[in-house]
Amino acid sequence: MRNLYKRAVISIASTTILHASIFYTLNESKQPQIVTPKAVEIALFDMPKVEKREENKPKTEEKFIVKEKPIQKPKPLAKEKILPKPITKEESSEPKTAVEQKQPSQAQEKPSAEPIKIAKNDSASMIQEPKDEQKAISKVAPNEIENYLFRVREKIEENLRYPLLAKRLKLEGESIVVFEILDDGSVRESSIRIKNSSGHRSLDEKATETILGVSPFEAPPNGKMAIILPVVFKLNR
């Protein structure tokens, strides 16, 4: 009797569960499924765009063309010569090329009361005081002076860095700096000044700070001398 009772209870429970599951399945299939789209995060980086590589197509490289801004020659003042080729600080992703020294295309003028004129291929000009120093100048070979100016420019160029704030604001300009190198190669701090401003204080200050920071230089071949040096800050587009 008890076995019959247990079997009846089990049979009723199984039937109830079976019907409930069938009802739940039918009801669930009628309801539409809701799909929530996944959020997509996009990170922005200050870097050049790279084209997506596709199958069966050669990889293309994006080339950056740097347009050189023509440099105008500043008007010469009395007893000062500024030569056209300046120090240029450019921000570029390509490796820095070695600076080659060019031979002068014009002969040095004979000593006179006017300042010494350096060949146009140089990037810095020298102001030499007249009087007794003119006699000593004639004993110094033109190439020796030009090589010295080249080494001064090269040392400054290697240590010149673009100001971060000016780079972010995309500031450009040319600072023409005047400074005096003493007999021992040190720079007289009181002599350094901006002859022509770039129009941006941060660029002018970086030019003067770099010159003071890399001194002393080699001793000048003919004693102390004053130098006019154009420093160009330019960003590659």
Steps between C-alpha positions, in 0.01 A plus 500: 500500500777737590685423178196587295465827685866594440475414133191718461671796670813465285292472183299813584818699585674395178197594292480841671871574442476392135203725431664793681819468294303483173302810596816689598672408171206613287464824692876573481514443122228759440693783670744690270868493594658835590864543391700778667776638273849507648660839561800579276786701647712712263837628618653799325876514458715777358665284239495465119218298344587152367295360214326168566685212335279293270564157352655479152592871516852635557554691822503872443695741712381849572755757399534834666611784280676779682458832333799715565410852595719745308729690730530867426830669554478758778613847407865554602576771751813702533805290596299178519459220247231232523548203272198317358539142619365485858481234766168328446321294764245276327278240667504193277457126534783431254860454622716804517742531205858598550589860435752536223745783494509695174799681364480880466395625157645846541841613609539694824526876458813678601511638857349845532303706745187297415417170677632179350270347238472122517408290197126470436502125561554558872206525738653747743679828445777645710542860612865584563595830655743710293822672619790272595295182460486551123869417477444171677203417279713503187713221652199269544404291196140547381437125520605496865239760594231331291575161655480652847161659427379168362598317820326763715181469295514120503535483880200730549292308244565163668369629834206709376159367608155622393308653795212266589238773543604666174477164324147440632393847391678449164711813543777562246749778442860613462702647787817686406737492797814707561759376750871534576747213541798587720862388461443183705189399302246604765202720411472840664154474654443875491568506124231257392188667364224461242575714197179406315219327691312199365180657627468238774668540837534126561697452177729797570571377853573146380753633246693704760477226765643243260798719408581565867440136590744350248784743573795503530598453137846454358729798538461737201790490253561874539381587848154611605237558234135598475269275299158550341311173475151441349309220679191374316222305674288313245246217523464240227148492355 
